[in-house]
Amino acid sequence: MIVQNQLGCIYLMVMLFSMLAAGVVTSSENEDEYLTQKDIILEKSYHGLIRENETLVEITPLIKVDEEKICNFHILKKPYHEIPFEIELSNNLGILKARRTLNCEKRKSYHFEIVAIYCDGTPSNTANVHITVIDINEYAPTFLEPSYVTEVDEGRLYNEILRVEASDKDCTPLFGDVCKYEILNNDEPFSIDNEGSIKNTEPLSHKASHNHILSVVAYDCAMKESAAIMVSIKVRRVCETKFLGMPERIDYTSGSTESVQLFPNAHLDLCDISCKNGGLAIHASIALKTKHISFGCDRDITNCTSSQKMKDLLPHGAEWTKELSYDEGSEPIFHFDGSTGVVVPNTVIDHYDFSTRAFSILTMFRHSSQGVANKHVKEHIVCSADDHKMNRHHMALFVRNCRLIFLLRKNFNEGDLNIFSPAEWRWKIPEVCDNEWHHYVLNVEDTAKVSLFIDGVRFENSIEDHHSNPEVIDDWPLHAAHGVNTSLAIGACYQSLENRLKHGFNGDISEVKVALNGILTNEDIKCGTTCAEHLLSPKPIKNKNSDSLNVQIQANIQMSEIYIEGQTKHDVEQLMRKIQYINIKHNPTVGRRNIEVRTTLTCGNESSLRLPPIETYIMVNEPIAPLGIDNGVGSASLETSDQDPQMDSTKISISGTSNMLVSYQEIKLGVHILDKIYIDSLSKNSGKDERKNHLDSCSVVVFPSLNPDHEDIQIDGDESLSSTMDIKTNINKDGVEMIGKDTIQNYLNVLRSLVYSNKKPAYYLNRVFKLSCAQLSSQYKSAEYTLTLTVLHPKQTLFKSANLPTSSALSNGNALGNTNTETTYHQKSGSISDNDNQATDSKIYSYSLLHTNDVQEPKSHIHSFVHRAEGSHLTMLIILVSVFLAVLLCGVSIARLKNNQKYSERHQPCPKIVDDGLVWDDSALTITINPMQTDGASEDSSESENSDSEDEEALKDGFAHINQLEWDNTNIFQQ
C-alpha cells in the first residue's frame, strides 16, 4: 500500500509538472505573436515627392497606423546629415512635412528612416524613406558674357562668325538646359542655330553698314526666355582691286561727229598687290557692244565708191519691189516668208550670162534655222533660171541646212559637155543661221576662183576643213536649149514650167547688189562693212628712261575692242583715260551702246587675278536742233523741220494719261504704266501716212533711277512677247530701251505690257516715266511724253458708300478739276451701269503732288474730292475738314432719331456748319435711308475692307448703324 501510494504521488507530480510545462510554452508562444504584430506596423520603404516651393511631401504608399496603438513617429537622424523634415500623426496617417522650402539646385534627394512609437513607448520596426525634390523653372538662362564683340571682313560668307553660350541654374534638363537661341532684330542679315553659332546670310558691305548690332536671347527647354544681350559685329573694309571712277552712263549727242572720252577719271586701285620678283603685267580689254543695233552697228555707206558701179537688185521704192513687206529707213529691210519674191526686170539686167565673165554679189541678210521645218529646203537669195520651157538654174545663191551655197553652171558652148567642172560651192558657217545681220560678198573671177567675204573678212578655212569647207561639187555644163533666156529673181527662184516663184527665202534681206564685168576690191568690201561708230585707241606712251615701249595697244578690225597691256598702274590709267567713242554717221541710231571692261593682273608665270568686270553704257541722244515741238498735256509730238514746203511734214504723236495714282497694294502687285498711251504717225498735208507706220526705237527713262532691291520693270504675260518681233528690249535701272524696225502696233503691245512694281512704296512719293520714239532712222522723232506715277498713302477710312456717284457727279468733278480736253478718257454717256454700283470703301489720301491735269483714279477708290484749279491747298484742307464734320454730325443725329422711332424712306437735311466764316449751303445735300439694304450687304462690304488704323475700327464699332444710309452728294460742290 505504501508503495502504491508513493507511485501515485510520483504520478501526480509528473502530471503537475507536465501541466505546468505546457502552460509555460503556451504563454511564450502568445508573447512572441504579440511582439511580431508590433514590429510590422510600417512598410519597408516609402517614396516621397516635394516641390521646391512647397513643404508637404506626397508619400507613396501612405503611412497608415492605428492611433489606438501608435501615438507618435520618430525620424532616425544620421550623424553629419541634415534631415529638414518632420512627421506627425493625424487621422491614422503619418504626415511628412519639410521644416523649410527646399532647393533642388543644392540637394536633389533625401534618405532617412522612420519608426512608429506605441502608446506604451515601445518603437515599431523601422522604414526607409526616399524623398525627391521636384524642380520648378525659377531661373531664366543667363549668358556667360554680358556682351560680345567681333570683326569680320566684308564681302564674305562665314560658316561661323562667333558662338554665344548661355547656362541655366535649374537642376533638371527640362528647365536647366538651353535648347534655343534667337536673334530678335530679324532685319539683319544674320542667323543663329540652337548651339549659339552666328553666321551671316549674305555678304556684308562696309559701305552699307560698318557695324551690325544684334539683340540675342536664349531659351531653356521649357521656352523660358533670357534677358537680351548685345552682339556687335564690326565690318572691316576690304580693299578690292578694281577700277574706280568709271561712269555709269556716258552721253553722246548724235550728229556731232565728235569723239567723247569714256573714262576720263579712271583710277586703278591695286590694294598693295605686288609681285615677289617684279614683272607685274596689267591687261585690260574694252569692248563696245552694238549687236542690238539694226545691222550690228551704225554703218555709213554714203562715201563708198562700190555703190556707184553696182546694180541694185532690191531697191526701195522700185515698181517691182513695192508689193514686198519692208521697213523704211536709210537702209530698208525687206521681209520674206518663204512664199514671196520678185523678178528683176530685163531693163535692169538683160539676160546676163554670169558664167562667162567675172562678177561680184553683195548682200546683207538675217536668217534663222527656226523658221523652216525641213532643213533641206532651198531658200534662194538670188537666182537666175530659165524664163520658159525648162527649170534649169544657171546661177544662184541660197541657204540650205544652214549652209551658204553658191551655184554657177557653165553653158553648153563653153567647153566639152563630158568634162566635169566646179559648179557648186557649199560653205558651212555659223553666221548663216544665228539670226543676226551679216554682210556677204562673193567675188567670182572664174569657175576656178570664188572668194567669200563675211562682214568684210575673207573666209579662210582651217587646216582640218581644208578640203571640205567649202565643199566643191563638180557638174557637167548645161545642155543646149535654143531660144531660152534667163529670168533673175530675188528672194525665190522662177520655175518656168510651173510659171511661179519657188524655193523662197525665209528671213530678212536688206540689200542685194551685183557688180558686172569685174569684182569688188578689198577697199570696196571694207567700206560697206565698216561701222560708223567705233572706239578710238590711245597713242602709245614711251618710257621716260628708255626708248622701248612700256605698253602694248591692240584693236580688232572693227575697232570695237581695244586691248591694253602695261607694267605700271600709271601707264594703264593714262591709256584708259584717253580711250574715246565716235559715231560719224549723219543720222545715227538713238539708243544705248554697252561698254564692258575686263582687267587681269599677272605676276610673271604665276596664276593671274581677274578683277570684277565693269559694265557701263553710252547713250546716243537725239541731236540738238531747232525743231518744231507740239506739246500738249498728256501728249507729246515732234515734227520734222524741212526746207521744202511741198514735202509732207511728218509728226509722231504720243498721247495718254499724264498722271497715274496708285495705292500701296496695286504698286506692290505691279501696275501697267503705259497701258493708256496711243502713238500715231501723222502728216500735215495728207493726214495719217500709211507708209510710215513703223518705228525704229522707243525709250522709257525712269527718274530717279530704279532701286534693284525692291523696284522692277518687267514685260507682262509671255516673256517672249518681243522675241517674235524685230524689237529688242533691254531693261535696266535707268528704264527700258527698245530698238528695231517694227510696226507701231507691235511697239504699243510691248509698251502697254510694261509692268512697274515696288515692294516698298513708302520709300518714294512719285516716279516719272519719260517716253520718246523715233522713226526712219531717227529722221522723225517724238518729243518726250511724261507720265507721273504718284503713290497714295492711306490715312484712315471715314465711311462706307453703298452706291457709286452718278455720272453727272463725275462729269461735274472732271469739269471743275481738269482744264485739258486732249487727254484720252473714254466714258459712255448716261449713268454708270448697275454692275459698277458695288459697295466700295472711300479713303482720304495724302498726295505728294497735286496736278491740275485729269488724273486716273484707282478702281478700288471711287470717292473723289474735287478742287478748283485756282484754289489753294489751305482752302481745300478747310473744305475737307468741314465736310467730314458735317457728315459725322448728320450720322449721329440720324442714329439717335432711328433709336426713338421706326421709319422708312425719309429725308433729313444736314445741319449747317459754320467754321471760320465758311457757311455751307446744304440745300442740295440729302440723306436717303435705304430700307431694302440688308445686313448681309453690310457684312460683305465690311469683309472687303483692309485697314490697320485703330481709329477706323473704333469708328466702325461706334457708328455701325450708319452703314444703312445712302448719301446723295451729287450737287455737294455745285454753286
DANORJO-V932128 format. One line per field, one symbol per residue. ss: DSSP state (@ for helix, = for strand, . for the rest). psi: psi as a letter, one per 30 degrees, with the letter a starting at -180 (. if undefined). burial: + if it has 9 or more other C-alpha atoms within 8 Angstrom, else -. A space follows every 50 residues. Layout:
# DANORJO-V932128
ss=???
psi=???
burial=???
This chain:
# DANORJO-V932128
ss=.@@@@@@@@@@@@@@@@@@@@@@@@@@@@@@@@@@@@@@.....====== =....=.===...=.....=======........======..======.. ........==========....============.......==...==== ===........==..==.....@@@@.======......===....==== ..........==========....=...========.....===....== ===......==.....===..........==========.........=. ....@@@@..==......@@@...===.....=====....==....... ........==========..........========......======== ..======...@@@......=======..@@@@=...=========..== ====..==............=====..........=====..===....= ==...===========.....@@@@@@@@.=.====.....=......=. =====.....======..@@@@@@@@@..====.......========== ===.....==...========.......====..=====..........= =====...====.@@@@@@.==.....======...==.@@@.======= ===.......=====............=====..=========@@@@@@@ @@.=====..@@@..==========....==...=======.======== =.....@@@@@@@@@@@................@@@...=======.... .....=................@@@@@@@@@@@@@@@@@@@@@@@@@@@@ ......=......==..==......====.....@@@@@@@@@......@ @@@@@@@@.@@@@@====.......
psi=eeeeeeeeeeeeeeeeeeeeeeeeeeeeeeeeeeeeeeehfllelkklkk leglfkkjkklkjkljffekfllkkjkkkgkkjhllklkjhgkjkklkfl kljffekflkkllllkklfgfklallkkkjkkkkklifklkklfkflkkl klklglkkekelklkllkflfleeffkkfklkkejffkhllkaffgkklk flklkeeekfkkjkjkllkafghkklkklkjkjkjkkkkkjlklgkkfkj kkkkffgllkkeifgkkjjfhgklkegahkkjkkkjkjjgfflehflkkj gfgkffffglkjfilkglefgfflklklafjlkkkkgfglllkklffejj hkjffflklkkkljlkklfffkejfgkkjkekkjlkflelhkjekljlkk hhkkkkkjkllfggakfgkklkfkkjkjkffegghlkkkkkjjjeaffjk kkkjhfkkkklleegeffjlkkkllllklkjkgkalkklkfakkjeffhl klhlkjakkekjlkjlhllkleeeeeeffkkfkllkklklkkkfflflkf lkklllefhfkkkkklfleeeeeeeeffklkkjgkeilkkakjkkkkkkk kkjbglkljklkkkkalkjjlkkjljkkkjklkglklklkjkfjffkkjk kjkklakfkkklleeefefkkjfhfglkkkjlkeegbkjffhglkelkkj kkkllkjfegkkkljlbkfgefffagkkkjkaffbkkkkkklleeeeeee effkkkkjfifffkelkkkkkkllkhhgekkllkkkkjjkkkjkdlkelk kfllllfeeeeeeeeefkgkffkjjkkklalklfffilkkkklkljkfkk lflkljklffjfjkjklkeflleeeeeeeeeeeeeeeeeeeeeeeeeefe lklkikkkkkkkkjjhfjkkjgffjlkkkjffklfeeeeeeeffljkgke eeeeeeefhffffgkkkjhegfgk.
burial=-------------------------------------+++++---+++++ ++--+-+-+---+-+----++++++-+--------++++--+++++++-- ++++---+++-++++++++----+++++++++++++---++++----+-+ -+++--+--++-+++++++++---+++++++++------++++-++++++ --++++--++++-++++++++--+++--++++++++----++++-+---+ -++++-+---+++--+-++----------+++++++++++-+++++++++ ---+-+---+++++-----+++-+--++---++++++++++++++----- +--++-+++++++++++++-----+-++++++++++++-++-++++++++ -+++++++++++----+---++++++++---++++++++++++++++--+ ++++-+--------++--++++-+++++-----+-+++++++++++---- ++++++++++++++++-+++---+++++++++++++++-++++-----++ +++-+---+++++++++++-+++-+++++++++++-++++++++++++++ +++-------+---+++++++--------++-++++++++-------+++ ++++++++++++++-+++-+++++--++++++++----+---++++++++ +++--+----+++-+-----++---++++-+-++++++++++++-+++-+ ++++++++--+---++++++++++++++++++++++++++++++++++-+ +++++++-++--++-++++---+-------------+-++++++--+--- --+++-++--++-------------+-----+---++-++++-++--+-- --------++-++--------+--++++++-------+--+--------- -+--+---+---++++--++-----
